[in-house]
Amino acid sequence: MTDVIAFDHVAFRYPEAESRHGSVSPWAIADVTLTIPAGAMVLVVGPSGAGKSTLLRCINGLVPHFTGGTFVGRLEVMGLDPIAAGPETMCRHVGFVFQDPEAQFVMDRVEDEIAFALENAAMPPPEMHARVEEVLARLDLVSLRHRPLVTLSGGEKQRVAIAAALALRPRILVLDEPTSQLDPQAAEELLGFLARLGETSGLTLVLAEHRLERVLDFADLLVYVSGGAAPVIFGDPASVLSQVDLAPPVARVGKALGWSPLPVTLAQGARFAVDAMAGRKVDDALLRRDRGDEGADQQAAARPPILEAAALQVAYGDVPVLRGVTLSLYAGEVTVLMGRNGAGKSTLLKSLIGLVRPQQGHVWLVGRDTAGVAVAVICREVAYLPQDPNALLFADTVREELNITLRNHSLEPSQVPVAPDALLAELGLADKREAYPRDLSVGERQRVALAAITVTHPKVILLDEPTRGLDYAAKAGLIELIRRWRAAGLALLLVTHDVELAADVADRVLLMVEGRIVADGSPWDVMGHSDLLAPQIARLFPDAGWLTAEEAAAALTNAGDGTT
């Protein structure tokens, strides 16, 4: 294969400036040397803030042309030097999809946004219309073609951004977390579509992702970016993952049980799983998960809900979004809401907080009807984290974001159970206290917003896609925090497409379809046998009742099967 991208000892840092501590800005990426062949799908992974997005933006010249800064080393893309050519030339060869799709939108409607770049390229109208139709169909956007972009869900916006990039038929497509807002089915369909494009047209794909379990089945090569001055690790997925503390669930259970060679995909792990379970009669106590005390369901039914919704109906214009939704949230319980993009999940959260007022139905908070109650008043007891953390960031420093929340509620730092600095440390943000929030990575901004809404210790926490942009370490910290909130008696409702998160934290799982809740039950009952919602371990051991790598490893080890 011909190499189409070649990094040769590339390093970059953003414009040198005196920080609040008087030091020079560090290197964002350092000593990057790798080559990418034509038609490959390359997965870029690493901790939040390690420089993944910076590396991607070098490929089309956005770094350093739009950022300024110091670039050293040599980079060649399709025979061109992106530094010399600039983004205006590189965009003919390299399509780019940002983490935040709204950041690249220019037009107001779906169809117009996809056609915009084609019009700028002076493409003849017949060819332009044909290309628009092609990408609308391929990305399942035909029914949304006339919709205003502001009315779309996060996942729908992400698909529009990808469609707009593909319409120009670039030879290289760079995507920064393309599945972060997609439901499991949409993510699998998108990745399969991209993989087929690579096979049939030679399209080279470079994408950054945190949810490795979604992408490893399709990836040819892996780039691990650790941040700072450390060089990248580059190679086939198995060899790279064996060198780093980063692994999807199938690899984690493989490491725990000593499987070799280490499987990184379900197909690779299947043989080991069959051998591990062959001829074994494992005690039911080991085969079935147990999240709480016996009779917990009866206890929950006997106590009053903290937040309750009854028969909520919401429509945007003539389009119904919520169709009679009823649910109850209880103290000390984590409820996870799942469903396809556009099912109405985010609208439900906004209705519970008062940002969207239902046309019919009621919301009660601790027994009080919230109709006519100001959002600011509701927020004293209900914290809400939207999909876009930027909507909550106003201050000049991370610490000040938390102080603003406290002042808005007439509280002093000494009056809250967890001091602001301690909360930031719990979220891995201790070294970001004096940073400007909007200069942080998407994952870091997500955690800052999370700290800002929870510093007051509310009774209810509503989280919309809380793991978007989070690496495995940050996600593990969030899971621990959620468990502590549950133990402290808070009621939590999480909207997520992250089935592995749901497997780790959910006491209850709700499934929403076209504005209705169609399932409400235990994580295993709702997710365990679902073609769309089952996590990796449930697929690897389909009859065991396990949802997480830790459950599977503990059960098999306890049953005396620590080897294969």
N, C-alpha and C positions, 0 to 999 in steps of 0.2 A: 504494500500500500504506500501511496505517496503521503508524506507528512504535510499537513496543511497549516498546522500551528506549531511553532517552535519557540520556546522560552529558553534563553541562554543566560543564566546567572542574573535574572531580572530581580530588581528590588525597587521599592517605591515607598515614599512617605509623603503625607499630605503637607501642605505649605508650612514651612517652619515658622513657628510662632511661640512666643513665651506663654506657657500654660499658667494656670493659676498658682502652680508651685514653682514657676520660674525655670522649668526644664524644657528642652527642645522636644518637639513631637517625635515619637518613636517610628521605626519602620512599620508600615502597614503589612507589607510582605517583604520577604528577604530571601535571596539566593534561590530563586525559582528556576529550575532547569528541567525541562520535560518536552517531549514531542508528542503530538496527537495526529494519528493517521486519518486520512479521509474516510468518511463513513462510520467512524467509531462513535459510540455513546460513552462519554466520559463524565463520571460523577465526582464532583468536588465536595468534600466533607471536611468537618472540623468544628471546633467550638465556636459559639457566637462571638463575633468581634475579632476572629482570628485573621480575617483578610480575604475571605472567600469572595465576597462581592467586589472587592478591589481587584483581585486577580481576574475575575470575569470582565470587568470594565476596561482592563488593559487591552483585551482582544479586539475591541472596536474603536479604541482610541479615546473613549470617554475619560479615561485616566491616561495622561494628565491634562488633556485639552480642556475639559470642563471643570477640573478640580484644582489645577495648578499642582505644585509639588515637585519633588525630586525623583526622577526616573533614571535608573542606571541599568546597564545590561543591554541585551539585544533581544528583540521580539520580531518574528516574521509570521504573517498571517496571509495565506493565499499568495505568497510571493511578495507581499507588500509590507512596508514598515508602518504600523498604525500611528506611530508618533509623527512620522513625516507626512503621511497621507491625511490624517485627521478623520473624525467621525463622518463628515459629509461624504468622503470617498468610501470609507469602510462600510457604511450602511448598505451599500450595493452588494456587499459580499457577506455581511454578518448581520443577521437579525438579532434583536435583543429584547428580552422581556424582563422587566424589573420586578423586584419583590412586591412593590406596591403598584399594582396596575394603574391606579388612578393617576399616578405621577406622569404617565406617558400619554394619557388621553388628550385629544385636541378637540374633537367634535362632540356633539351632544347625543347622537343616536348610534346604535350599534352598527348598522350598515354603513353610515357615513364615516365612522371611525375606521372601519376596515378598508374603505375605498380611499381614504385620505392620502396615504403614501403613494398609491397608484396614480392618483391625480397629479401629485407633485412630480412624479416621474414622467408625466405627459404620455401616459399609456393610452392607446386608442380605446374609445369607449366599449366596443364589442369585447375586446380582450379583458378590459377592466371588469366588466359585468360578469364575464365567465369566471374570473378568478375569485371575485367576491362570492358568487354562488358556490364555488368549489369549497372554500374554507368555511362558509356558513354551514354547509352540509357535513363536512368532515368533523367539525367541532360541535355539532348538535346545537347550532344557534339559529336555525331557520325560523323557529317560532318567536325568536327575540329580535329579529332583524329591525323592526320599527320601534323597539323600546328605547326610551331615554336611558342613558347609561346610569344616571343617578338612581334609577328604580331597580337596578340589578343587585343580586346578592354578590358577596365577595367572590365566590367561586365563579359566578357567571361573568363578572368583570375580568377575572383571570383568563378565562377562555377567550374573551373578546381580544384581550391584549395579545394572546398567542396567535389568534387568527390574523390580526393585523400584521404581525411580524412575518407570518408564513405567506401572506398574499404576495409579497415581493419575490418569493422563491429564492431566498438566499442560499448559498452553499454551506454556510455555517449558521447554526441557531444556538444562541446562548440564552439560558433561562435561569433566573435567580429564584429558587424555591417555587417552581411552577405548580406544584400540587398542594401547597400549604393551605389553600382555601377550598380544595376540591374534596367532594365526598369520595369514599373508597372506589365506587364504581366509575365515577368520572375520572379519577386519577389513573385507574388501571386502563381505561379506554384511551386516555390521552397518551400515556407512556407507550402503550401498544401501538398507537397510531404513529408516534414519533419514531419508534423502533422500525416500523415498516417503511417509513419515509427514508430512514437511513439505508435500509436494505435495497429499496427499489430505486432511489434517486441519488444515493451517495451522500445525502445530507449528513454533515458532521454535527453532533450534538454535544454541547458542554453545559451541564446543569449543576447547580448547587442545591443540595437537599439535606435536611436533617432526618427525615423519616426514611432511613435506609431500607427498612423492610418493604417499602413500596417500590424501590428503584433497583435494587441489586439484581433482580431477575433480568433486567434489561441492560445493565451496565457492562461494557467491555473492559473499561479501565477505571481506576480509582485514584484520585489525588487527595491526599490528606494534608491540610493546612493547619499547623498548630499555632501560628501567630508568632510575633516577635521576630527574633533573628534566626529561629530554627528553620532549616531547609524543608521543603515539602517532601513527602513520601509518595512515590508514584509507581504504579504497577497494576497487576491484576487484582481484583477485589479480595480474594482469599489471602494473598501474600501481604497486602497492605493491612487488612484488618487483624492479621495475626501479630502485627507489630505495634498496634495501638489499642488503647483502652476504649474501644468504641465498637459496638456490635448490636445487630438486630436481635430479637428474641431467640431465633433458631440458633444463632451463633453463641448466645449466652448460655443456653442450656447445653450446647455442645461442649463449651469450655468447662462447665460445671461437671459434666459426666465424662470428660476425657475423650471425646470423639475426635478421631484423626483419620484423614485430613479434616480440618475444621470446616463444617458446612456453613455457608453464608446465605443460602437460599433454601426454600422449602423442598425443592426437588433434590438438592444435595443432602438434606437432612432426613429424607423419607426412609432410606434404608436403615439408618441408625435407629430411627424411631420404631420401625417394625421389629428390629432385633431386640430393642430394649423391652418391648411389650410381649414378645413371642413367648407363648406358654406360661405367661404369668397371670396369676389371679391375685390382683392387688386388693387389699382391704378397701371397703367403700369409704372409710375415713380418709384414705389416701387419695382416692379417686375423685372425691367431691370437695369443692371449695367450701369454706365456712367463714363468712365475713363477720358474723356477729353471734351473739348468744342465741340459744334456742328460744323460740317464741318472740323474736324481735319484731316480726311482722305484726303479730297481735298487739304488742306494746305500741307500735307506731300507730296502728289503727285506733288505739284507745286515747291517744293524746291529741290535743288540738294542733292544727297546722300553724306555722308562723306566717306563711304567705300562701294565699289561696286564690285561684282564679276559677271562674265559673262561666261557661258558655261564651267565651270571648269570640267576637267576630270583628274582623278588620278587613277593610278593602282599600286599595289604592286606586282611586277613580272607580272604574267598572271592574277592576280585577280583584276578586276575593283572595285574601292571603291567609287569614285565620277563619276557620269554619266551625265555630262552637267548641273551642279548646277549654278543657277543664283539667286542672291539676292542683296538687297540694304539696307544699314543701315543709319538711319537719326538722326540728332541732336535732343536731347530731346525725344528719343523714346527707349523703352525697347522691344527688340525682343527676344522671347524664342524659341529655337530649340529643338524639341523632336523627339523621334523615338526609335525603338528597339536597343538593344545592337548590335554593328557591322554594323549599318546602314550607317556609314561614318561621323557622327557628329564631332568627335574629329579631324578627318582628314581634314574636312572643316575648322575648326578653325586654324589648323596648316598651311593650304594653304593660309589663309587670312593674316597670320603673316609672311609668307615666309619660315617657317621651312620645309614645303613640297612644292616643286615646281610642279605645274600642268603640265601634258603632253600637255594639250590643255586648252585654255581659258585665261582670263586675270583678274587681280585684280587692281582696281584703288583706290587710297587713296587721297581724296580731289582733284580728277580729274587727278592725276598723275599715270601712269602705274608703278606698283611696280616690273615688270619683271627686274631682274638683280640688284635690290636695296638690299643692305645688310639688314639682319634681325635687326641688331643693329640700323640702321637708321629708319626702319619701327617702331621699338619699342619706338622711341621718341614720336610717336603720337598714337600708338596702344598698349595698355596693354593687356597681355595675361596671364591668370592663368590656368595652366594645371591641370589634375586630380590629379597628384602626386605633392604635394607642396614641397616635398624634393628636387625636381629638381631646385628650386629657392633659396634654403637656403645654404649659404656659410659662413656667419660671425659667430663670437663668441658670439654675443649678438643680441637680437631682434632689439634694436635701431640701431645697426650697419648695419643690413640688409637694413634698409631704407636709411641710409647714403651712403651705397655703390651705391644704385640706383641713388641717387642724384649726387654723384661724377661722375658716368658713363655718366651722361647727363650734366656735368659741371654746376650744380646748387648748391646753398647754401640753407640751411633750411629756411632762411628768404625770399627766392624767390618763394616759393610755397604757394598756397592759404591756405592750411591747414598744420600747422607745424607738423613734424613727431610725437612728443609726443601727440599732440591733436588727430591725426589720430589713434594712438594706443589706446588712451582712448575711441574713438568712437567705436572701435572694441573690447572693453573689455579686452585690453591687457596692461593697464597702469601698473599693478603690475608685468608684465613679461618683462619690458624694458631691464633689465640686465640679463635675463635668456638665456641659450644656446638654440637656436631654436630647435635643434633636440632632446632635452630632453623633449619637450612639447608633449601634446596629439595630435592626428591627427587633431582634430578640431582646436586646438590652432595653430598648424603649418599652417593650411589652412588660418587662419586669418592673421598670420604673412606674408605669401606669398602675400595675398591680399593687405596688407598695402604696401609691397615692390613694387608691380607693379603699384599702384595708387598714390603713394606719389608725382609723377611728374605732376599729373592732366592731363592725356592724353585726346585726343579728342574721342577715341574709347576704350571701355573695352570689352574684350572677356573673358568669364568665363566658364570653363569646370567643371561641377558638383560642384558649389561653396558651396552647403550646406552639402557636404559629411563630416561627423564627427561633424556637428554643432548641439548643443542642441537647444531647442526652444527659449531660451533667446538670444543666439548668432545669431540664424536665424532671429529673430525679429530685432536685430541690423543691420544685413546685409540688410534686406528689407528696413529699414529706410535709410541706406546709399545709396542703389540703387535709391531710390526715390529722394534723394538729388542730386545724380549725374544726374538723368534725368532732374530735375528742373534747374540744372546748364548748360544744353545744351549738355551733353555728349550723344554719341550713344552707346548703350549696346546690346551685343548679349550673351545670356546665353544658354548654353547647359545643360539640366537637365532632370533627371527622376523624379524630385520632383514636382508632379502635384500641390501640395498645394503652393509651391513657385511660379509656373507659374500663378496660380489663383490670387496671391497677387500682382504681379508686372508687368505682361505682358501687353503691348499695342497691340502686335501682336504675334501670335503663328505660327510657321512653323512646319510642320510634314515631316520628312525624312524617306523614305522607300527604302532600297537597293540602296543608293547612289543618290536618286532623291528627290527633294522637291515636295511632292504631295498635300500639303495643305498650304495655306497662308491666314490667316484671323484673326478676333477678337478672344480673348480667348474663348468667349462663342460659337462662330461658330465652332471652331476647337475642343474644349474640352467638351462642355456642354453636348452633348448626346453620347460621345464616351464611349464604353464599357471599354476601356483601359485607357483613359486619364482624364475622369471626376473626379474632386476632390470630397471629401466626401459630401459637401453641395449640389453639383449638383445632387448627387445620392439620398440624403435625400429629396430634394425638386425638383424633376425632371422637373417640368414645370414652375418653378418660374424665372429662369434666374440668380439665385445667384450662385456664385462660392466660396465665403468665409463665414465663420461664422459671421464675423462682418456685412456683407451685409444682411444676413438673420435675424440676431438679430435686426438690425436697422429697417429693413422694417416691421417686425412683431410687434415690439414695437411701431413704428410710426402708424401702422394700428390699434393700440389699443389692441394688443394681447400679453401682457406681461406675462400672466399666462395660465395655462392649466387646 
